[in-house]
Amino acid sequence: MKNQKLDHQQIAKLLTQGSEQLDAQILSSLREARILALHKQRVAEPVFSLSAIGHRAHMPHTPQQWVATTILLAAIAVGAFGYWQNSQVPVDIDILTDELPIEVFVDQHE
């Protein structure tokens, strides 16, 4: 049996056969130990992480993560809109306040 490769079904069958030979008290102790181990087991929860963008992006799952993501996107949108608005204003202000030289208004392609 050393040289044989065992598959999952064979292993399960051998374990079942071996457990039938165990004492009832030992089986009870093994069940309790298994239940205790399963309760202590940590379940990995997916989280939002910028390091995961290369592999796969995790979307937020908790309400706090949704709120934080929404606030971040709103701040980016407001900042971009404000920057765009301010980049359009200086020419108009310069025209109204006469801070542009007269050469700007003269067509020099005659």
Biopython code that builds the backbone (N, CA, C, O; Angstrom):
import numpy as np
from Bio.PDB.StructureBuilder import StructureBuilder

atoms = [
    (1, "MET", "N", (0.812, -1.190, 0.000)),
    (1, "MET", "CA", (0.000, 0.000, 0.000)),
    (1, "MET", "C", (0.862, 1.265, 0.000)),
    (1, "MET", "O", (0.346, 2.350, -0.266)),
    (2, "LYS", "N", (2.151, 1.152, 0.289)),
    (2, "LYS", "CA", (3.038, 2.309, 0.312)),
    (2, "LYS", "C", (3.191, 2.938, -1.068)),
    (2, "LYS", "O", (3.246, 4.161, -1.198)),
    (3, "ASN", "N", (3.259, 2.103, -2.087)),
    (3, "ASN", "CA", (3.512, 2.594, -3.437)),
    (3, "ASN", "C", (2.239, 3.007, -4.168)),
    (3, "ASN", "O", (2.320, 3.590, -5.249)),
    (4, "GLN", "N", (1.074, 2.720, -3.608)),
    (4, "GLN", "CA", (-0.184, 3.066, -4.270)),
    (4, "GLN", "C", (-0.518, 4.533, -4.016)),
    (4, "GLN", "O", (-0.279, 5.074, -2.936)),
    (5, "LYS", "N", (-1.080, 5.153, -5.051)),
    (5, "LYS", "CA", (-1.589, 6.516, -4.877)),
    (5, "LYS", "C", (-3.038, 6.413, -4.417)),
    (5, "LYS", "O", (-3.831, 5.688, -5.018)),
    (6, "LEU", "N", (-3.381, 7.129, -3.365)),
    (6, "LEU", "CA", (-4.734, 7.096, -2.826)),
    (6, "LEU", "C", (-5.491, 8.327, -3.294)),
    (6, "LEU", "O", (-4.963, 9.439, -3.266)),
    (7, "ASP", "N", (-6.707, 8.127, -3.718)),
    (7, "ASP", "CA", (-7.534, 9.279, -4.054)),
    (7, "ASP", "C", (-8.415, 9.625, -2.852)),
    (7, "ASP", "O", (-8.396, 8.928, -1.838)),
    (8, "HIS", "N", (-9.165, 10.679, -2.975)),
    (8, "HIS", "CA", (-9.974, 11.175, -1.855)),
    (8, "HIS", "C", (-11.029, 10.150, -1.412)),
    (8, "HIS", "O", (-11.297, 10.005, -0.220)),
    (9, "GLN", "N", (-11.604, 9.465, -2.350)),
    (9, "GLN", "CA", (-12.638, 8.489, -2.001)),
    (9, "GLN", "C", (-12.049, 7.306, -1.225)),
    (9, "GLN", "O", (-12.669, 6.801, -0.289)),
    (10, "GLN", "N", (-10.854, 6.871, -1.618)),
    (10, "GLN", "CA", (-10.215, 5.770, -0.896)),
    (10, "GLN", "C", (-9.831, 6.201, 0.518)),
    (10, "GLN", "O", (-9.985, 5.438, 1.472)),
    (11, "ILE", "N", (-9.338, 7.414, 0.642)),
    (11, "ILE", "CA", (-8.962, 7.920, 1.965)),
    (11, "ILE", "C", (-10.191, 8.003, 2.861)),
    (11, "ILE", "O", (-10.140, 7.598, 4.022)),
    (12, "ALA", "N", (-11.302, 8.529, 2.329)),
    (12, "ALA", "CA", (-12.536, 8.636, 3.112)),
    (12, "ALA", "C", (-13.021, 7.253, 3.538)),
    (12, "ALA", "O", (-13.473, 7.071, 4.669)),
    (13, "LYS", "N", (-12.927, 6.285, 2.637)),
    (13, "LYS", "CA", (-13.360, 4.925, 2.957)),
    (13, "LYS", "C", (-12.513, 4.326, 4.081)),
    (13, "LYS", "O", (-13.041, 3.699, 5.000)),
    (14, "LEU", "N", (-11.176, 4.528, 3.998)),
    (14, "LEU", "CA", (-10.293, 4.002, 5.039)),
    (14, "LEU", "C", (-10.534, 4.679, 6.384)),
    (14, "LEU", "O", (-10.491, 4.027, 7.428)),
    (15, "LEU", "N", (-10.784, 5.974, 6.359)),
    (15, "LEU", "CA", (-11.065, 6.687, 7.618)),
    (15, "LEU", "C", (-12.376, 6.217, 8.237)),
    (15, "LEU", "O", (-12.475, 6.054, 9.454)),
    (16, "THR", "N", (-13.368, 6.002, 7.403)),
    (16, "THR", "CA", (-14.652, 5.502, 7.906)),
    (16, "THR", "C", (-14.488, 4.122, 8.535)),
    (16, "THR", "O", (-15.027, 3.851, 9.608)),
    (17, "GLN", "N", (-13.745, 3.262, 7.864)),
    (17, "GLN", "CA", (-13.500, 1.924, 8.410)),
    (17, "GLN", "C", (-12.736, 2.006, 9.730)),
    (17, "GLN", "O", (-13.028, 1.260, 10.664)),
    (18, "GLY", "N", (-11.773, 2.896, 9.808)),
    (18, "GLY", "CA", (-11.000, 3.040, 11.039)),
    (18, "GLY", "C", (-11.830, 3.611, 12.171)),
    (18, "GLY", "O", (-11.648, 3.223, 13.325)),
    (19, "SER", "N", (-12.751, 4.539, 11.857)),
    (19, "SER", "CA", (-13.570, 5.141, 12.915)),
    (19, "SER", "C", (-14.596, 4.150, 13.462)),
    (19, "SER", "O", (-15.049, 4.307, 14.596)),
    (20, "GLU", "N", (-14.966, 3.148, 12.694)),
    (20, "GLU", "CA", (-15.912, 2.127, 13.178)),
    (20, "GLU", "C", (-15.279, 1.259, 14.254)),
    (20, "GLU", "O", (-15.986, 0.608, 15.024)),
    (21, "GLN", "N", (-13.966, 1.246, 14.313)),
    (21, "GLN", "CA", (-13.267, 0.426, 15.295)),
    (21, "GLN", "C", (-13.012, 1.195, 16.594)),
    (21, "GLN", "O", (-12.527, 0.617, 17.566)),
    (22, "LEU", "N", (-13.333, 2.485, 16.618)),
    (22, "LEU", "CA", (-13.057, 3.298, 17.804)),
    (22, "LEU", "C", (-14.165, 3.160, 18.841)),
    (22, "LEU", "O", (-15.309, 2.844, 18.516)),
    (23, "ASP", "N", (-13.808, 3.396, 20.058)),
    (23, "ASP", "CA", (-14.716, 3.384, 21.202)),
    (23, "ASP", "C", (-15.685, 4.570, 21.092)),
    (23, "ASP", "O", (-15.318, 5.603, 20.530)),
    (24, "ALA", "N", (-16.912, 4.446, 21.614)),
    (24, "ALA", "CA", (-17.928, 5.502, 21.560)),
    (24, "ALA", "C", (-17.471, 6.763, 22.278)),
    (24, "ALA", "O", (-17.762, 7.869, 21.824)),
    (25, "GLN", "N", (-16.764, 6.617, 23.387)),
    (25, "GLN", "CA", (-16.271, 7.782, 24.130)),
    (25, "GLN", "C", (-15.226, 8.539, 23.308)),
    (25, "GLN", "O", (-15.209, 9.770, 23.303)),
    (26, "ILE", "N", (-14.373, 7.815, 22.626)),
    (26, "ILE", "CA", (-13.355, 8.459, 21.774)),
    (26, "ILE", "C", (-14.026, 9.190, 20.622)),
    (26, "ILE", "O", (-13.634, 10.308, 20.285)),
    (27, "LEU", "N", (-15.041, 8.566, 20.008)),
    (27, "LEU", "CA", (-15.772, 9.219, 18.919)),
    (27, "LEU", "C", (-16.453, 10.494, 19.396)),
    (27, "LEU", "O", (-16.448, 11.509, 18.699)),
    (28, "SER", "N", (-17.033, 10.437, 20.577)),
    (28, "SER", "CA", (-17.679, 11.615, 21.146)),
    (28, "SER", "C", (-16.670, 12.730, 21.386)),
    (28, "SER", "O", (-16.945, 13.892, 21.085)),
    (29, "SER", "N", (-15.520, 12.388, 21.918)),
    (29, "SER", "CA", (-14.461, 13.377, 22.155)),
    (29, "SER", "C", (-13.963, 13.975, 20.845)),
    (29, "SER", "O", (-13.701, 15.176, 20.768)),
    (30, "LEU", "N", (-13.832, 13.143, 19.816)),
    (30, "LEU", "CA", (-13.390, 13.641, 18.506)),
    (30, "LEU", "C", (-14.412, 14.598, 17.891)),
    (30, "LEU", "O", (-14.043, 15.607, 17.291)),
    (31, "ARG", "N", (-15.705, 14.272, 18.045)),
    (31, "ARG", "CA", (-16.758, 15.162, 17.528)),
    (31, "ARG", "C", (-16.726, 16.510, 18.238)),
    (31, "ARG", "O", (-16.828, 17.555, 17.596)),
    (32, "GLU", "N", (-16.585, 16.488, 19.568)),
    (32, "GLU", "CA", (-16.525, 17.736, 20.337)),
    (32, "GLU", "C", (-15.303, 18.566, 19.948)),
    (32, "GLU", "O", (-15.388, 19.787, 19.816)),
    (33, "ALA", "N", (-14.180, 17.899, 19.768)),
    (33, "ALA", "CA", (-12.962, 18.608, 19.360)),
    (33, "ALA", "C", (-13.133, 19.230, 17.976)),
    (33, "ALA", "O", (-12.672, 20.345, 17.731)),
    (34, "ARG", "N", (-13.783, 18.521, 17.088)),
    (34, "ARG", "CA", (-14.024, 19.050, 15.738)),
    (34, "ARG", "C", (-14.933, 20.260, 15.788)),
    (34, "ARG", "O", (-14.661, 21.268, 15.135)),
    (35, "ILE", "N", (-16.012, 20.172, 16.557)),
    (35, "ILE", "CA", (-16.958, 21.293, 16.679)),
    (35, "ILE", "C", (-16.252, 22.513, 17.275)),
    (35, "ILE", "O", (-16.429, 23.634, 16.799)),
    (36, "LEU", "N", (-15.454, 22.285, 18.315)),
    (36, "LEU", "CA", (-14.707, 23.380, 18.941)),
    (36, "LEU", "C", (-13.728, 24.011, 17.953)),
    (36, "LEU", "O", (-13.601, 25.234, 17.894)),
    (37, "ALA", "N", (-13.046, 23.184, 17.186)),
    (37, "ALA", "CA", (-12.088, 23.704, 16.195)),
    (37, "ALA", "C", (-12.796, 24.512, 15.118)),
    (37, "ALA", "O", (-12.279, 25.537, 14.675)),
    (38, "LEU", "N", (-13.977, 24.061, 14.690)),
    (38, "LEU", "CA", (-14.726, 24.800, 13.672)),
    (38, "LEU", "C", (-15.217, 26.140, 14.196)),
    (38, "LEU", "O", (-15.269, 27.115, 13.446)),
    (39, "HIS", "N", (-15.581, 26.203, 15.480)),
    (39, "HIS", "CA", (-16.022, 27.475, 16.066)),
    (39, "HIS", "C", (-14.869, 28.471, 16.189)),
    (39, "HIS", "O", (-15.070, 29.679, 16.071)),
    (40, "LYS", "N", (-13.673, 27.962, 16.426)),
    (40, "LYS", "CA", (-12.503, 28.837, 16.569)),
    (40, "LYS", "C", (-11.897, 29.245, 15.230)),
    (40, "LYS", "O", (-11.090, 30.172, 15.155)),
    (41, "GLN", "N", (-12.296, 28.544, 14.186)),
    (41, "GLN", "CA", (-11.728, 28.828, 12.870)),
    (41, "GLN", "C", (-12.146, 30.217, 12.399)),
    (41, "GLN", "O", (-13.313, 30.597, 12.498)),
    (42, "ARG", "N", (-11.188, 30.956, 11.892)),
    (42, "ARG", "CA", (-11.475, 32.285, 11.355)),
    (42, "ARG", "C", (-11.849, 32.160, 9.893)),
    (42, "ARG", "O", (-11.189, 31.464, 9.120)),
    (43, "VAL", "N", (-12.900, 32.832, 9.534)),
    (43, "VAL", "CA", (-13.326, 32.847, 8.146)),
    (43, "VAL", "C", (-12.821, 34.145, 7.534)),
    (43, "VAL", "O", (-13.113, 35.231, 8.034)),
    (44, "ALA", "N", (-12.070, 34.028, 6.462)),
    (44, "ALA", "CA", (-11.534, 35.209, 5.800)),
    (44, "ALA", "C", (-12.650, 35.924, 5.049)),
    (44, "ALA", "O", (-13.351, 35.325, 4.233)),
    (45, "GLU", "N", (-12.805, 37.228, 5.340)),
    (45, "GLU", "CA", (-13.797, 38.038, 4.655)),
    (45, "GLU", "C", (-13.088, 38.923, 3.648)),
    (45, "GLU", "O", (-12.030, 39.472, 3.956)),
    (46, "PRO", "N", (-13.639, 39.077, 2.456)),
    (46, "PRO", "CA", (-13.005, 39.957, 1.482)),
    (46, "PRO", "C", (-13.099, 41.415, 1.935)),
    (46, "PRO", "O", (-14.121, 41.835, 2.478)),
    (47, "VAL", "N", (-12.050, 42.168, 1.713)),
    (47, "VAL", "CA", (-12.019, 43.577, 2.082)),
    (47, "VAL", "C", (-11.561, 44.391, 0.894)),
    (47, "VAL", "O", (-10.920, 43.881, -0.025)),
    (48, "PHE", "N", (-11.901, 45.663, 0.929)),
    (48, "PHE", "CA", (-11.460, 46.575, -0.120)),
    (48, "PHE", "C", (-9.984, 46.875, 0.085)),
    (48, "PHE", "O", (-9.568, 47.292, 1.166)),
    (49, "SER", "N", (-9.209, 46.661, -0.948)),
    (49, "SER", "CA", (-7.768, 46.852, -0.837)),
    (49, "SER", "C", (-7.215, 47.347, -2.156)),
    (49, "SER", "O", (-7.512, 46.787, -3.211)),
    (50, "LEU", "N", (-6.410, 48.397, -2.097)),
    (50, "LEU", "CA", (-5.802, 48.907, -3.320)),
    (50, "LEU", "C", (-4.740, 47.959, -3.857)),
    (50, "LEU", "O", (-4.445, 47.979, -5.052)),
    (51, "SER", "N", (-4.164, 47.131, -2.998)),
    (51, "SER", "CA", (-3.148, 46.186, -3.461)),
    (51, "SER", "C", (-3.750, 45.072, -4.303)),
    (51, "SER", "O", (-3.022, 44.358, -4.993)),
    (52, "ALA", "N", (-5.067, 44.914, -4.255)),
    (52, "ALA", "CA", (-5.723, 43.843, -4.998)),
    (52, "ALA", "C", (-6.060, 44.243, -6.426)),
    (52, "ALA", "O", (-6.560, 43.418, -7.191)),
    (53, "ILE", "N", (-5.802, 45.474, -6.797)),
    (53, "ILE", "CA", (-6.193, 45.934, -8.124)),
    (53, "ILE", "C", (-5.470, 45.139, -9.207)),
    (53, "ILE", "O", (-6.032, 44.911, -10.279)),
    (54, "GLY", "N", (-4.244, 44.715, -8.950)),
    (54, "GLY", "CA", (-3.527, 43.907, -9.928)),
    (54, "GLY", "C", (-4.174, 42.559, -10.143)),
    (54, "GLY", "O", (-4.203, 42.060, -11.268)),
    (55, "HIS", "N", (-4.691, 41.961, -9.090)),
    (55, "HIS", "CA", (-5.324, 40.644, -9.200)),
    (55, "HIS", "C", (-6.803, 40.784, -9.515)),
    (55, "HIS", "O", (-7.280, 40.377, -10.574)),
    (56, "ARG", "N", (-7.494, 41.355, -8.586)),
    (56, "ARG", "CA", (-8.935, 41.557, -8.721)),
    (56, "ARG", "C", (-9.325, 42.628, -7.713)),
    (56, "ARG", "O", (-8.794, 42.661, -6.603)),
    (57, "ALA", "N", (-10.217, 43.473, -8.079)),
    (57, "ALA", "CA", (-10.643, 44.552, -7.193)),
    (57, "ALA", "C", (-11.799, 44.062, -6.335)),
    (57, "ALA", "O", (-12.774, 43.520, -6.854)),
    (58, "HIS", "N", (-11.693, 44.251, -5.031)),
    (58, "HIS", "CA", (-12.764, 43.883, -4.111)),
    (58, "HIS", "C", (-13.681, 45.085, -3.937)),
    (58, "HIS", "O", (-13.223, 46.204, -3.706)),
    (59, "MET", "N", (-14.941, 44.845, -4.049)),
    (59, "MET", "CA", (-15.903, 45.911, -3.815)),
    (59, "MET", "C", (-16.245, 45.935, -2.328)),
    (59, "MET", "O", (-16.228, 44.894, -1.671)),
    (60, "PRO", "N", (-16.555, 47.117, -1.794)),
    (60, "PRO", "CA", (-16.890, 47.201, -0.366)),
    (60, "PRO", "C", (-18.162, 46.413, -0.042)),
    (60, "PRO", "O", (-19.090, 46.328, -0.846)),
    (61, "HIS", "N", (-18.168, 45.846, 1.153)),
    (61, "HIS", "CA", (-19.301, 45.018, 1.557)),
    (61, "HIS", "C", (-20.053, 45.598, 2.747)),
    (61, "HIS", "O", (-21.262, 45.397, 2.861)),
    (62, "THR", "N", (-19.374, 46.303, 3.624)),
    (62, "THR", "CA", (-20.036, 46.836, 4.805)),
    (62, "THR", "C", (-20.590, 48.226, 4.499)),
    (62, "THR", "O", (-20.099, 48.903, 3.597)),
    (63, "PRO", "N", (-21.604, 48.653, 5.240)),
    (63, "PRO", "CA", (-22.153, 50.004, 5.022)),
    (63, "PRO", "C", (-21.091, 51.098, 5.203)),
    (63, "PRO", "O", (-21.101, 52.097, 4.485)),
    (64, "GLN", "N", (-20.175, 50.908, 6.164)),
    (64, "GLN", "CA", (-19.131, 51.911, 6.372)),
    (64, "GLN", "C", (-18.229, 52.024, 5.147)),
    (64, "GLN", "O", (-17.813, 53.123, 4.781)),
    (65, "GLN", "N", (-17.926, 50.892, 4.513)),
    (65, "GLN", "CA", (-17.086, 50.926, 3.319)),
    (65, "GLN", "C", (-17.819, 51.580, 2.157)),
    (65, "GLN", "O", (-17.205, 52.307, 1.375)),
    (66, "TRP", "N", (-19.122, 51.336, 2.028)),
    (66, "TRP", "CA", (-19.900, 51.994, 0.980)),
    (66, "TRP", "C", (-19.924, 53.505, 1.205)),
    (66, "TRP", "O", (-19.758, 54.273, 0.258)),
    (67, "VAL", "N", (-20.128, 53.934, 2.444)),
    (67, "VAL", "CA", (-20.161, 55.366, 2.748)),
    (67, "VAL", "C", (-18.808, 56.000, 2.452)),
    (67, "VAL", "O", (-18.745, 57.061, 1.832)),
    (68, "ALA", "N", (-17.725, 55.362, 2.888)),
    (68, "ALA", "CA", (-16.392, 55.906, 2.638)),
    (68, "ALA", "C", (-16.096, 55.991, 1.147)),
    (68, "ALA", "O", (-15.508, 56.970, 0.688)),
    (69, "THR", "N", (-16.493, 54.985, 0.393)),
    (69, "THR", "CA", (-16.277, 55.001, -1.055)),
    (69, "THR", "C", (-17.092, 56.106, -1.713)),
    (69, "THR", "O", (-16.596, 56.793, -2.606)),
    (70, "THR", "N", (-18.331, 56.284, -1.282)),
    (70, "THR", "CA", (-19.189, 57.332, -1.831)),
    (70, "THR", "C", (-18.624, 58.716, -1.530)),
    (70, "THR", "O", (-18.610, 59.584, -2.403)),
    (71, "ILE", "N", (-18.157, 58.928, -0.297)),
    (71, "ILE", "CA", (-17.571, 60.222, 0.074)),
    (71, "ILE", "C", (-16.323, 60.497, -0.754)),
    (71, "ILE", "O", (-16.126, 61.618, -1.222)),
    (72, "LEU", "N", (-15.484, 59.493, -0.940)),
    (72, "LEU", "CA", (-14.269, 59.660, -1.737)),
    (72, "LEU", "C", (-14.606, 60.020, -3.185)),
    (72, "LEU", "O", (-14.005, 60.933, -3.752)),
    (73, "LEU", "N", (-15.556, 59.317, -3.781)),
    (73, "LEU", "CA", (-15.946, 59.617, -5.161)),
    (73, "LEU", "C", (-16.583, 61.001, -5.285)),
    (73, "LEU", "O", (-16.351, 61.703, -6.270)),
    (74, "ALA", "N", (-17.382, 61.398, -4.295)),
    (74, "ALA", "CA", (-17.993, 62.730, -4.312)),
    (74, "ALA", "C", (-16.921, 63.816, -4.198)),
    (74, "ALA", "O", (-16.999, 64.834, -4.886)),
    (75, "ALA", "N", (-15.925, 63.608, -3.339)),
    (75, "ALA", "CA", (-14.842, 64.579, -3.185)),
    (75, "ALA", "C", (-14.042, 64.713, -4.481)),
    (75, "ALA", "O", (-13.650, 65.816, -4.862)),
    (76, "ILE", "N", (-13.803, 63.595, -5.151)),
    (76, "ILE", "CA", (-13.084, 63.638, -6.423)),
    (76, "ILE", "C", (-13.904, 64.395, -7.471)),
    (76, "ILE", "O", (-13.358, 65.205, -8.220)),
    (77, "ALA", "N", (-15.207, 64.133, -7.523)),
    (77, "ALA", "CA", (-16.074, 64.811, -8.494)),
    (77, "ALA", "C", (-16.143, 66.313, -8.227)),
    (77, "ALA", "O", (-16.054, 67.110, -9.160)),
    (78, "VAL", "N", (-16.300, 66.706, -6.963)),
    (78, "VAL", "CA", (-16.365, 68.125, -6.615)),
    (78, "VAL", "C", (-15.036, 68.815, -6.927)),
    (78, "VAL", "O", (-15.022, 69.925, -7.457)),
    (79, "GLY", "N", (-13.929, 68.165, -6.601)),
    (79, "GLY", "CA", (-12.617, 68.738, -6.894)),
    (79, "GLY", "C", (-12.387, 68.900, -8.383)),
    (79, "GLY", "O", (-11.865, 69.925, -8.820)),
    (80, "ALA", "N", (-12.766, 67.907, -9.168)),
    (80, "ALA", "CA", (-12.589, 67.988, -10.621)),
    (80, "ALA", "C", (-13.471, 69.083, -11.208)),
    (80, "ALA", "O", (-13.027, 69.827, -12.082)),
    (81, "PHE", "N", (-14.713, 69.191, -10.742)),
    (81, "PHE", "CA", (-15.614, 70.234, -11.236)),
    (81, "PHE", "C", (-15.094, 71.625, -10.867)),
    (81, "PHE", "O", (-15.123, 72.544, -11.685)),
    (82, "GLY", "N", (-14.618, 71.769, -9.624)),
    (82, "GLY", "CA", (-14.066, 73.056, -9.196)),
    (82, "GLY", "C", (-12.829, 73.440, -9.990)),
    (82, "GLY", "O", (-12.666, 74.603, -10.358)),
    (83, "TYR", "N", (-11.969, 72.489, -10.255)),
    (83, "TYR", "CA", (-10.767, 72.754, -11.049)),
    (83, "TYR", "C", (-11.147, 73.166, -12.466)),
    (83, "TYR", "O", (-10.559, 74.091, -13.025)),
    (84, "TRP", "N", (-12.125, 72.485, -13.043)),
    (84, "TRP", "CA", (-12.556, 72.809, -14.398)),
    (84, "TRP", "C", (-13.174, 74.210, -14.449)),
    (84, "TRP", "O", (-12.922, 74.971, -15.383)),
    (85, "GLN", "N", (-13.973, 74.541, -13.451)),
    (85, "GLN", "CA", (-14.581, 75.884, -13.416)),
    (85, "GLN", "C", (-13.532, 76.975, -13.280)),
    (85, "GLN", "O", (-13.614, 78.005, -13.949)),
    (86, "ASN", "N", (-12.540, 76.752, -12.411)),
    (86, "ASN", "CA", (-11.510, 77.769, -12.200)),
    (86, "ASN", "C", (-10.576, 77.897, -13.392)),
    (86, "ASN", "O", (-9.997, 78.963, -13.597)),
    (87, "SER", "N", (-10.412, 76.862, -14.171)),
    (87, "SER", "CA", (-9.529, 76.958, -15.328)),
    (87, "SER", "C", (-10.176, 77.745, -16.459)),
    (87, "SER", "O", (-9.468, 78.194, -17.360)),
    (88, "GLN", "N", (-11.491, 77.929, -16.448)),
    (88, "GLN", "CA", (-12.197, 78.680, -17.484)),
    (88, "GLN", "C", (-12.299, 80.167, -17.153)),
    (88, "GLN", "O", (-12.461, 80.970, -18.072)),
    (89, "VAL", "N", (-12.214, 80.565, -15.906)),
    (89, "VAL", "CA", (-12.494, 81.927, -15.468)),
    (89, "VAL", "C", (-11.384, 82.940, -15.776)),
    (89, "VAL", "O", (-11.730, 84.059, -16.155)),
    (90, "PRO", "N", (-10.100, 82.655, -15.649)),
    (90, "PRO", "CA", (-9.080, 83.713, -15.750)),
    (90, "PRO", "C", (-9.097, 84.524, -17.044)),
    (90, "PRO", "O", (-8.842, 85.727, -16.993)),
    (91, "VAL", "N", (-9.380, 83.936, -18.177)),
    (91, "VAL", "CA", (-9.403, 84.709, -19.420)),
    (91, "VAL", "C", (-10.519, 85.727, -19.382)),
    (91, "VAL", "O", (-10.320, 86.875, -19.779)),
    (92, "ASP", "N", (-11.702, 85.328, -18.909)),
    (92, "ASP", "CA", (-12.825, 86.253, -18.819)),
    (92, "ASP", "C", (-12.523, 87.384, -17.856)),
    (92, "ASP", "O", (-12.829, 88.540, -18.148)),
    (93, "ILE", "N", (-11.927, 87.073, -16.709)),
    (93, "ILE", "CA", (-11.588, 88.109, -15.724)),
    (93, "ILE", "C", (-10.538, 89.058, -16.293)),
    (93, "ILE", "O", (-10.621, 90.272, -16.106)),
    (94, "ASP", "N", (-9.549, 88.496, -16.988)),
    (94, "ASP", "CA", (-8.506, 89.338, -17.577)),
    (94, "ASP", "C", (-9.077, 90.264, -18.644)),
    (94, "ASP", "O", (-8.646, 91.412, -18.757)),
    (95, "ILE", "N", (-10.038, 89.785, -19.425)),
    (95, "ILE", "CA", (-10.657, 90.644, -20.445)),
    (95, "ILE", "C", (-11.428, 91.770, -19.785)),
    (95, "ILE", "O", (-11.325, 92.921, -20.210)),
    (96, "LEU", "N", (-12.206, 91.455, -18.745)),
    (96, "LEU", "CA", (-13.026, 92.473, -18.083)),
    (96, "LEU", "C", (-12.200, 93.481, -17.287)),
    (96, "LEU", "O", (-12.626, 94.625, -17.128)),
    (97, "THR", "N", (-11.066, 93.098, -16.800)),
    (97, "THR", "CA", (-10.257, 94.003, -15.975)),
    (97, "THR", "C", (-9.134, 94.667, -16.773)),
    (97, "THR", "O", (-8.297, 95.357, -16.191)),
    (98, "ASP", "N", (-9.100, 94.475, -18.082)),
    (98, "ASP", "CA", (-8.089, 95.082, -18.951)),
    (98, "ASP", "C", (-6.672, 94.685, -18.576)),
    (98, "ASP", "O", (-5.749, 95.484, -18.731)),
    (99, "GLU", "N", (-6.486, 93.493, -18.098)),
    (99, "GLU", "CA", (-5.135, 93.049, -17.775)),
    (99, "GLU", "C", (-4.469, 92.347, -18.951)),
    (99, "GLU", "O", (-3.292, 91.997, -18.869)),
    (100, "LEU", "N", (-5.198, 92.136, -20.041)),
    (100, "LEU", "CA", (-4.601, 91.547, -21.233)),
    (100, "LEU", "C", (-4.084, 92.672, -22.134)),
    (100, "LEU", "O", (-4.721, 93.721, -22.236)),
    (101, "PRO", "N", (-2.966, 92.471, -22.771)),
    (101, "PRO", "CA", (-2.463, 93.514, -23.672)),
    (101, "PRO", "C", (-3.361, 93.641, -24.912)),
    (101, "PRO", "O", (-4.066, 92.698, -25.271)),
    (102, "ILE", "N", (-3.330, 94.771, -25.540)),
    (102, "ILE", "CA", (-4.180, 95.047, -26.688)),
    (102, "ILE", "C", (-3.862, 94.121, -27.866)),
    (102, "ILE", "O", (-4.722, 93.885, -28.714)),
    (103, "GLU", "N", (-2.631, 93.595, -27.923)),
    (103, "GLU", "CA", (-2.241, 92.718, -29.022)),
    (103, "GLU", "C", (-3.084, 91.435, -29.071)),
    (103, "GLU", "O", (-3.218, 90.815, -30.126)),
    (104, "VAL", "N", (-3.632, 91.057, -27.958)),
    (104, "VAL", "CA", (-4.457, 89.855, -27.903)),
    (104, "VAL", "C", (-5.715, 90.043, -28.737)),
    (104, "VAL", "O", (-6.216, 89.093, -29.338)),
    (105, "PHE", "N", (-6.230, 91.285, -28.773)),
    (105, "PHE", "CA", (-7.501, 91.546, -29.463)),
    (105, "PHE", "C", (-7.325, 91.913, -30.923)),
    (105, "PHE", "O", (-8.304, 91.948, -31.669)),
    (106, "VAL", "N", (-6.107, 92.185, -31.347)),
    (106, "VAL", "CA", (-5.840, 92.634, -32.718)),
    (106, "VAL", "C", (-5.522, 91.416, -33.594)),
    (106, "VAL", "O", (-4.706, 90.569, -33.230)),
    (107, "ASP", "N", (-6.172, 91.349, -34.733)),
    (107, "ASP", "CA", (-5.915, 90.272, -35.676)),
    (107, "ASP", "C", (-4.644, 90.631, -36.445)),
    (107, "ASP", "O", (-4.642, 91.602, -37.202)),
    (108, "GLN", "N", (-3.602, 89.892, -36.271)),
    (108, "GLN", "CA", (-2.303, 90.212, -36.869)),
    (108, "GLN", "C", (-2.060, 89.423, -38.146)),
    (108, "GLN", "O", (-0.926, 89.410, -38.626)),
    (109, "HIS", "N", (-3.034, 88.782, -38.708)),
    (109, "HIS", "CA", (-2.886, 87.995, -39.921)),
    (109, "HIS", "C", (-3.345, 88.750, -41.147)),
    (109, "HIS", "O", (-3.767, 88.117, -42.116)),
    (110, "GLU", "N", (-3.287, 90.034, -41.156)),
    (110, "GLU", "CA", (-3.761, 90.835, -42.306)),
    (110, "GLU", "C", (-2.736, 90.954, -43.375)),
    (110, "GLU", "O", (-2.983, 91.592, -44.399)),
]
sb = StructureBuilder()
sb.init_structure("model")
sb.init_model(0)
sb.init_chain("A")
sb.init_seg("    ")
for serial, (resi, resn, name, xyz) in enumerate(atoms, 1):
    if name == "N":
        sb.init_residue(resn, " ", resi, " ")
    sb.init_atom(name, np.array(xyz, "f"), 0.0, 1.0, " ", f" {name:<3s}", serial, name[0])
structure = sb.get_structure()
